[in-house]
Each structure stands twice: as structure tokens, then as C-alpha cells.
Amino acid sequence: MATVTTWGPVKLGDPAVIVHGGAGSWRLVENLGEVLEAVKKGAEAGFTAKSSGALRALVEAIVALEDSGVLNAGVGSTLTYDGRVEMDAGLMDDEMRAGAVAVVTYPRNPIRLAEFIALNLGHVIIAGSAADRLAEKLGLEKHPGPSPRAIQRWRRLREQLRKDGGPEWAKKIRELYGDTVGAVTLVNGRLAAGASTGGVSLKHPGRIGDSPIPGAGFYVEPGVAGCSATGIGETIIMGRPCLYAVQLVMQGIPVEEAARAAVARHTRLFGDNNLGIILLDIQGYAAAAINTEGMPIAFAGAENPTPTPIMLRRETGEAER
């Protein structure tokens, strides 16, 4: 049976922020120091913005992750099969406000556009060229285009596919190194959660993952907990692990047990190597769980004000078989 690896519970208190940099293998990543620094900066940005509330702290945390260039979101986004950047992002808070964007190419920070939608429109998800036009109209900073790192990786994966005669679809996207960034925040008893991604490498143009879908890529239950997910979006959309995990907390299950149970259920339904989640409850307790080889996370809180990054590893974490 596949292994579920967990971290926590850790008492962060209120205010608190926890971020992730994507679940995947991470085994062959040469820039691990840069990755851990990126998630640390995400937690630091969110915690620094705590005086502006949970939603603002969430957005600033995810903006820092999108701007890192080493994570699969914003300027570091992976590329579609035909070599373009197409991004998804979404968020919600405990006032049951949600906003999301899908298949966007214009904004440097899709999470800022998602925030505008949540606060100003009566919709939840805006997609494609209409979302790009809205971002431009709002004066949001323009995306600089594919990074050299993303282009190099795209060429390597395309060459592998060429040798194997693929796509089928792109050989089931076999190289998941870290898909999606996300965060959960708690400020003055208020919660927010969100996610942002460039999607899986070599995805079909127009593909939408879990990151803009409430209950799948992110979810908040007022007065209970918030969750952000990462992994293979198709399974996350079908399994809704964030909704499931938060509902367990609502039933009185501790965050670490809820995180473990949500990933274990997902593994039973869809197999392994496809999910990681972070969970933060209203008491300021944080936890994480994965069925992949690794996931970088970072956290900060009233009980732990120094932003702390770690790489949750299958072989070093607490494991359940």
C-alpha cells in the first residue's frame, strides 16, 4: 500500500500562515536551497501582511511564491504542450467569498486577479481571454513570458516524448516535480486559503486544474479550518480533498489526523503520487500530508514568528502504510 507521510500538528497560534511549494518527487531538484528560500519568503510575506487581515495575508504569501521563479506558478510556470504559459489561481475566505481565474496568460500574479473577482464581482471563476482583458484593464503587472528554466524543462520533456512517440496524453504527465503553490492564513480568528499554478507540464492547451476550484484546490469553513491542495488536478477535482479534510476538522478530528485521512482516502481512490495538502484550523494548529516523495512547506505564527521552511519527505516524515 502507498505511504502517506504527515507533518504536524504544530501550534502556530493566531496570526498564522502556512504555505506549500507543490507536491511531487523533488528528488532530482538541484536548486533545493532556492526552493526552500522561496517558500520561506512566501510565509514571511504573508506573516508581514497580517495586520491587513487573513485575505490580504494570503494574497501576499501567494504573490511571493508566484514571483519566486523556482516554483510552478506565476513567473515560474511550466508550459503547455505547445510551449505557452497558461495559469490558474483561486482563493476564498470565511465570509464565503471566492474568486478564481483559469487559463490566463496576461497577469504576472494571477492570485491578484482572483482577489479582485472575489471582492468585486458576483462571479467565482473568470477564464481565458476575458480574464486576461480584465487583468489588463485593472492595470495588473504583465507576465514576462516563459522563464529560461521553464523553456529548458519543456524542451527536455518534449524530447523525451518524441523518443517515446507520445503524447497519450503526454504519457500521463509522468514528471510531476512540484505542481501548484498555495497558502492558508489565520488572522484574528478569520481564515483564508488559496492556490496558484502553471499547471502540469505539457498539459493540453486550455486544460484547467484544481487550483481555481473551491473544495478541490482550496477551501475554508468559517470558524473551522482552511486547506490548500497540490498534485494532479484531475484527481483533486474528482476527490475534493480540501473539502473532505475541512469537514473532518468540523467533526472534531485534529488537523494532523484530518490531513492524513484525506490523503489516505485520495490514495485509495486514485493511487499514489498525486496529492499533498496543508491544513490550518481556527485554533492555529497546522498540519500537512502527502502521498508523493516530497513537498516544501514553510510557516510562521504567533507561537513561531520566524518563518521556517522544511522539505517534507516520504523517507523522513511520519509515515502511515
C-alpha positions as CSV (number, residue, x, y, z in Angstrom):
1,M,0.0,0.0,0.0
2,A,1.2,3.5,-0.7
3,T,2.7,5.6,2.0
4,V,1.0,8.7,3.5
5,T,3.5,11.0,5.1
6,T,2.4,13.6,7.6
7,W,3.8,16.6,9.4
8,G,2.3,18.2,12.5
9,P,0.4,19.2,14.4
10,V,2.3,22.4,15.1
11,K,0.8,25.2,17.2
12,L,1.3,28.4,15.2
13,G,-1.3,30.4,17.1
14,D,-3.1,33.5,15.7
15,P,-2.0,35.1,13.5
16,A,-0.6,32.2,11.4
17,V,0.4,31.4,7.8
18,I,1.4,28.1,6.2
19,V,2.5,27.8,2.6
20,H,3.4,25.0,0.2
21,G,5.5,24.9,-2.9
22,G,3.9,21.9,-4.6
23,A,3.8,18.1,-4.0
24,G,5.9,15.9,-6.3
25,S,9.2,14.0,-6.5
26,W,11.6,16.8,-5.8
27,R,14.3,14.1,-5.7
28,L,16.3,15.4,-8.7
29,V,15.9,19.1,-8.0
30,E,19.4,20.7,-7.9
31,N,18.1,24.1,-6.5
32,L,16.6,22.8,-3.3
33,G,18.1,25.7,-1.4
34,E,16.3,28.2,-3.7
35,V,13.1,26.2,-3.3
36,L,13.2,26.4,0.5
37,E,14.1,30.0,0.4
38,A,11.1,30.7,-1.9
39,V,8.6,29.1,0.5
40,K,10.2,30.8,3.4
41,K,9.7,34.2,1.6
42,G,6.1,33.2,1.0
43,A,5.5,32.6,4.7
44,E,7.3,35.8,5.6
45,A,5.3,37.9,3.1
46,G,2.1,36.5,4.4
47,F,3.0,37.0,8.1
48,T,4.3,40.5,7.4
49,A,0.8,41.4,5.9
50,K,-1.1,40.1,8.9
51,S,-2.2,43.5,10.1
52,S,-4.3,43.8,6.9
53,G,-6.3,40.6,7.6
54,A,-6.4,37.0,6.6
55,L,-7.3,37.5,2.9
56,R,-4.6,40.2,2.3
57,A,-2.0,38.0,4.1
58,L,-3.0,35.1,1.9
59,V,-2.6,37.1,-1.3
60,E,0.8,38.5,-0.3
61,A,2.0,35.0,0.6
62,I,1.0,33.6,-2.8
63,V,2.3,36.6,-4.7
64,A,5.7,35.9,-3.2
65,L,5.5,32.3,-4.3
66,E,4.4,33.3,-7.8
67,D,7.3,35.7,-8.1
68,S,9.9,33.2,-6.9
69,G,10.6,31.9,-10.4
70,V,11.6,28.5,-9.0
71,L,8.1,27.3,-8.2
72,N,5.3,26.3,-10.6
73,A,3.2,29.4,-10.5
74,G,3.4,33.0,-11.8
75,V,6.8,33.7,-13.4
76,G,8.0,30.2,-12.8
77,S,5.0,28.5,-14.5
78,T,5.6,25.3,-16.5
79,L,4.5,25.3,-20.2
80,T,1.7,23.7,-22.2
81,Y,2.4,21.0,-24.8
82,D,2.7,23.8,-27.4
83,G,5.1,25.8,-25.2
84,R,2.9,28.6,-23.7
85,V,2.2,29.8,-20.2
86,E,-1.5,29.2,-19.0
87,M,-2.1,29.8,-15.4
88,D,-4.9,29.1,-12.9
89,A,-5.5,30.5,-9.4
90,G,-8.2,30.8,-6.8
91,L,-8.9,31.8,-3.2
92,M,-11.7,32.1,-0.6
93,D,-12.2,33.4,2.9
94,D,-14.5,32.6,5.8
95,E,-17.0,35.2,4.6
96,M,-17.6,32.7,1.9
97,R,-16.2,35.0,-0.8
98,A,-14.3,33.2,-3.5
99,G,-12.6,34.3,-6.7
100,A,-10.6,32.4,-9.3
101,V,-9.1,32.6,-12.8
102,A,-8.3,29.9,-15.3
103,V,-6.2,29.6,-18.4
104,V,-4.8,33.2,-18.0
105,T,-1.7,34.4,-19.8
106,Y,-1.6,38.1,-19.0
107,P,-1.2,38.7,-15.3
108,R,2.2,38.2,-13.6
109,N,0.2,37.4,-10.4
110,P,-3.0,35.5,-11.2
111,I,-3.9,35.5,-7.5
112,R,-4.3,39.3,-7.5
113,L,-6.9,38.9,-10.3
114,A,-8.6,36.2,-8.3
115,E,-8.7,38.5,-5.3
116,F,-10.4,41.3,-7.4
117,I,-13.0,38.8,-8.6
118,A,-13.7,37.7,-5.0
119,L,-14.1,41.2,-3.7
120,N,-15.8,43.0,-6.6
121,L,-17.7,40.6,-8.9
122,G,-20.7,38.4,-8.4
123,H,-18.9,35.5,-10.1
124,V,-16.4,32.9,-8.8
125,I,-14.4,31.9,-11.9
126,I,-13.4,34.0,-14.9
127,A,-11.4,32.2,-17.6
128,G,-9.3,32.7,-20.7
129,S,-9.1,35.9,-22.8
130,A,-11.8,37.6,-20.9
131,A,-9.9,37.2,-17.7
132,D,-6.7,38.5,-19.4
133,R,-8.6,41.6,-20.7
134,L,-9.8,42.2,-17.1
135,A,-6.3,42.0,-15.7
136,E,-5.0,44.4,-18.3
137,K,-7.9,46.8,-17.7
138,L,-7.1,46.7,-14.0
139,G,-3.5,47.6,-14.7
140,L,-2.1,44.4,-13.2
141,E,1.5,43.8,-14.0
142,K,2.0,41.8,-17.2
143,H,3.6,38.3,-17.1
144,P,7.1,38.4,-18.5
145,G,6.7,35.2,-20.5
146,P,8.2,31.8,-20.1
147,S,11.3,31.7,-17.9
148,P,14.6,30.2,-19.3
149,R,14.2,27.4,-16.7
150,A,10.7,26.6,-17.9
151,I,11.7,26.6,-21.5
152,Q,14.7,24.3,-20.8
153,R,12.5,21.9,-19.0
154,W,9.8,22.0,-21.7
155,R,12.4,21.2,-24.4
156,R,13.8,18.3,-22.4
157,L,10.3,16.8,-21.7
158,R,9.3,17.2,-25.4
159,E,12.4,15.4,-26.5
160,Q,11.6,12.6,-24.1
161,L,8.1,12.4,-25.6
162,R,9.5,12.5,-29.1
163,K,11.7,9.5,-28.4
164,D,8.8,7.6,-26.8
165,G,6.4,8.6,-29.6
166,G,3.9,10.3,-27.3
167,P,1.6,12.3,-26.3
168,E,-1.0,9.7,-25.0
169,W,-1.8,12.4,-23.2
170,A,1.8,13.4,-22.8
171,K,2.4,10.0,-21.4
172,K,0.1,10.8,-18.4
173,I,2.3,13.8,-17.4
174,R,4.9,11.5,-15.9
175,E,7.2,14.0,-14.4
176,L,5.5,15.8,-11.6
177,Y,8.2,17.6,-9.7
178,G,6.0,20.1,-7.8
179,D,2.7,21.3,-9.1
180,T,0.9,24.3,-7.6
181,V,1.7,26.7,-4.8
182,G,-0.7,27.6,-2.0
183,A,-1.3,29.0,1.4
184,V,-3.7,29.1,4.4
185,T,-3.8,32.1,6.8
186,L,-5.5,32.8,10.1
187,V,-5.7,36.4,11.4
188,N,-7.9,37.5,14.4
189,G,-10.0,34.3,14.1
190,R,-10.6,34.7,10.4
191,L,-9.4,32.2,7.8
192,A,-8.4,32.3,4.1
193,A,-7.0,29.7,1.7
194,G,-5.9,29.7,-1.9
195,A,-3.7,28.2,-4.7
196,S,-1.9,29.2,-7.9
197,T,-0.3,27.2,-10.6
198,G,1.1,27.0,-14.1
199,G,-0.4,23.5,-14.3
200,V,1.2,20.2,-15.1
201,S,4.0,20.2,-17.6
202,L,3.0,19.5,-21.2
203,K,-0.7,19.8,-20.4
204,H,-3.2,20.1,-23.3
205,P,-3.8,23.8,-24.1
206,G,-6.9,25.1,-22.3
207,R,-6.7,22.5,-19.6
208,I,-7.9,23.7,-16.2
209,G,-6.7,22.0,-13.0
210,D,-7.9,22.1,-9.4
211,S,-6.4,25.4,-8.3
212,P,-9.4,27.6,-9.3
213,I,-12.0,25.1,-7.9
214,P,-13.3,25.7,-4.3
215,G,-13.4,22.4,-2.3
216,A,-10.7,20.9,-4.6
217,G,-7.6,23.1,-4.7
218,F,-8.6,25.2,-1.7
219,Y,-11.4,25.5,0.9
220,V,-12.4,27.4,4.0
221,E,-15.1,26.6,6.5
222,P,-15.9,29.6,8.8
223,G,-14.7,29.1,12.3
224,V,-13.3,25.7,11.5
225,A,-10.2,25.4,9.2
226,G,-8.7,26.1,5.8
227,C,-6.9,23.9,3.3
228,S,-4.8,24.2,0.1
229,A,-4.0,21.2,-2.1
230,T,-1.4,20.4,-4.7
231,G,-0.8,17.5,-7.1
232,I,-2.6,16.0,-10.1
233,G,-5.5,18.4,-10.6
234,E,-7.8,15.9,-12.3
235,T,-7.8,13.6,-9.3
236,I,-8.1,16.6,-6.9
237,I,-11.1,17.9,-8.8
238,M,-12.8,14.5,-8.5
239,G,-11.8,13.8,-4.9
240,R,-12.2,17.2,-3.4
241,P,-9.6,16.6,-0.6
242,C,-9.7,20.1,0.8
243,L,-13.5,19.9,1.4
244,Y,-13.1,16.4,2.9
245,A,-10.3,17.4,5.2
246,V,-12.0,20.5,6.5
247,Q,-15.2,18.6,7.1
248,L,-13.3,16.1,9.2
249,V,-12.0,19.0,11.3
250,M,-15.5,20.3,11.6
251,Q,-16.4,16.9,13.1
252,G,-13.8,17.4,15.8
253,I,-10.9,15.4,14.2
254,P,-7.5,17.0,14.9
255,V,-5.8,18.6,11.9
256,E,-3.0,16.0,11.6
257,E,-5.5,13.2,11.6
258,A,-7.7,15.0,9.1
259,A,-4.8,15.7,6.8
260,R,-3.7,12.1,6.9
261,A,-7.2,10.7,6.4
262,A,-7.9,13.0,3.4
263,V,-4.7,11.9,1.6
264,A,-5.2,8.2,2.5
265,R,-8.7,8.4,1.1
266,H,-7.4,10.1,-2.1
267,T,-4.8,7.4,-2.4
268,R,-7.4,4.6,-2.1
269,L,-9.5,6.3,-4.8
270,F,-6.8,7.4,-7.3
271,G,-3.5,5.7,-6.4
272,D,-0.4,7.4,-5.1
273,N,2.0,10.2,-6.1
274,N,-0.8,12.7,-6.8
275,L,-1.6,14.8,-3.7
276,G,-0.3,17.0,-1.0
277,I,-2.3,19.2,1.4
278,I,-1.7,21.8,4.1
279,L,-4.3,22.4,6.8
280,L,-4.7,25.2,9.4
281,D,-7.5,25.2,12.0
282,I,-9.2,28.1,13.8
283,Q,-7.0,27.3,16.9
284,G,-3.9,27.9,14.9
285,Y,-2.8,24.3,14.6
286,A,-1.2,23.4,11.3
287,A,-0.5,20.1,9.6
288,A,0.4,18.7,6.2
289,A,0.2,15.3,4.4
290,I,1.5,13.9,1.1
291,N,1.4,10.7,-0.9
292,T,4.3,11.9,-3.1
293,E,8.0,11.8,-2.4
294,G,8.1,15.4,-1.1
295,M,6.6,18.8,-0.6
296,P,8.3,22.0,0.5
297,I,6.4,24.0,3.1
298,A,7.0,27.0,5.4
299,F,5.2,28.5,8.3
300,A,5.1,31.4,10.7
301,G,2.8,32.3,13.5
302,A,2.3,34.0,16.9
303,E,3.9,30.9,18.5
304,N,6.6,30.7,15.8
305,P,7.2,34.2,14.4
306,T,10.4,33.3,12.5
307,P,9.4,31.9,9.0
308,T,10.6,28.3,8.9
309,P,10.9,26.2,5.7
310,I,11.1,22.4,5.6
311,M,11.0,19.8,2.9
312,L,8.5,17.1,3.9
313,R,10.0,13.9,2.6
314,R,8.5,10.5,2.4
315,E,11.5,8.8,4.0
316,T,11.9,11.4,6.8
317,G,8.3,12.2,7.7
318,E,6.0,10.3,10.0
319,A,4.5,7.7,7.7
320,E,1.4,5.5,7.6
321,R,1.2,2.5,5.4
